[in-house]
Amino acid sequence: MARTKLSRGVAVVGAGMSKFGAFPGLATRDLFVDAFKEMLASVDKGLDARDIEALYIGNFSSDLFEGQAHVAPIMADWVGLTPRPATRVEDACASSGVALREGIIAIASGLYDMVLVGGIEKMTDLPTARVTDTLATAADVTYETPAGFTFPGLYASMATAYMAAYGAPLEAFLRVGLKNHEHGALNPKAQFGQRISDIMEARKASAAKKGKPIPTWVDEMAFLMDERANPTIAWPMRLYDCSPISDGAAAVLLVSEELATRFSNAPLYVVGSGQASDGATHDRPILTGIPAAQRAAQMAYAMAGITPADIALAEVHDCFTIAEIMATEDLGFFAPGEGWKAAIEGRTARTGDHPINVSGGLKSKGHPVGASGAGQVIEIWKQLRGEAGVRQLPGSLRFGLTHNVGGTGQTCAVHIFERR
């Protein structure tokens, strides 16, 4: 039986990330140095990095993406943390969400007082076909991959199952992508800092410059429904339903609760943590939700002693737009079959009653898979501390949540943070 409380309180006192995107000529270690420097600068009262006792690095597959294994000690070396213990954590796209949980456990157990959690991935050095093959190793290579599934196909299967069960239209998925591009346009660290309307106008200007017929899209939805502008990848998932191939890194500093105010004027306290696992898609009774996410969320809410209604904002794992809709239901924000309606109604936008992925999410901010879970924490850090700039949500925000999924849902880590 899982514990309902941590044995010892844990707080976040620093958080930073590199820009997400495509960076030819840079290695993962370069991006992690950027994230580490920003993390150091975010510690309100300063930090002697020599006080960090251990490093947990989330990374999916530097082995295949970069030809470099054994990355944790390399990251430690490049930020000056050797000879401290450095551990790589691999759980597909949930790698750094799980690394975060391992760091929390290390402090809650009393083994350490301060640990650094990182997330790293460098994907863009490979051609798209090889990236697809590398990502496919996170699927079940005995059953799913031989059947011809790639990740777009697997999530497309979830989308069609969801449509059949709940009557969701294509518009619902497109609305998620549209909304996350609106959010990402406000995030200087986002890979795609453009609204769909900006992309439309750029396409029109390009056509005019080349002397070609200028497209006549009347609005963003017309653009997204145009097969030429937004081609189908695996029906019903189109190009703008899919997160991009990305490079990036993130770093989060954890300390024991009693030390929190020594380093930070406004620490975030880890009040809920849950992790669960599941079989591959062929073993699940339903495809309209992710059972591991539901279980991890239940664990996190029980530990925090709160309900979904208490969450001010959430960063969820929108590797595909259907994944965000399912996440809003798995996390209890909406009843099963109601998430798609909320997306169309604008309830998950910055101005809605359940703001989701105000960073732009994986869809717009980017998805360097090993870094995505830690990257989610950076947005919660900024929002709860009132430091998110033009994308800052109004009011006094108390609880924020991160939801990080690995593979097609075989792993999920959910964390809840509180600003006191």
Number of C-alpha atoms within 10 A of each C-alpha: 3 7 9 16 17 18 12 15 21 27 26 27 31 28 30 29 30 25 21 28 23 19 17 10 7 12 16 22 22 17 23 27 21 19 25 28 16 19 23 20 14 20 20 16 12 13 18 7 12 10 11 18 18 21 26 29 33 35 31 30 27 18 13 17 20 16 8 12 14 12 21 21 19 17 26 24 15 14 16 13 21 17 11 15 13 23 19 21 23 19 23 25 31 33 32 36 37 32 29 31 19 18 27 26 19 21 23 20 14 12 10 18 20 25 23 27 29 36 34 36 28 32 31 19 19 15 10 12 8 14 16 15 14 18 20 17 15 20 23 18 12 8 13 17 17 10 9 9 18 20 22 22 16 19 25 23 21 23 27 20 17 23 19 12 13 15 12 19 15 17 15 21 25 23 21 30 29 24 25 30 28 24 25 28 22 20 24 13 19 25 25 22 21 19 20 23 16 15 14 20 13 12 15 17 15 13 14 13 10 9 9 11 9 14 15 10 15 8 11 18 15 13 19 24 17 13 12 9 17 16 15 16 15 18 15 21 25 23 18 24 27 24 21 23 21 23 29 34 33 36 34 28 24 30 28 22 21 12 17 21 15 15 18 19 13 19 28 27 22 26 23 25 29 26 24 19 18 17 14 16 22 11 9 12 8 13 21 24 24 26 22 24 29 20 20 25 30 22 24 25 24 18 21 21 13 15 15 17 11 14 20 21 25 29 28 27 28 29 28 26 29 30 26 28 30 28 27 26 21 24 24 17 21 20 11 18 19 16 26 28 16 21 24 18 13 17 16 26 21 22 12 13 15 21 18 28 30 30 33 29 30 32 30 33 32 30 30 30 32 35 34 34 36 31 36 27 29 21 28 31 26 16 26 26 18 17 14 19 11 8 17 18 19 10 9 12 19 17 25 24 27 25 28 28 32 26 22 24 24 23 27 31 30 32 29 26 25 22 20 11
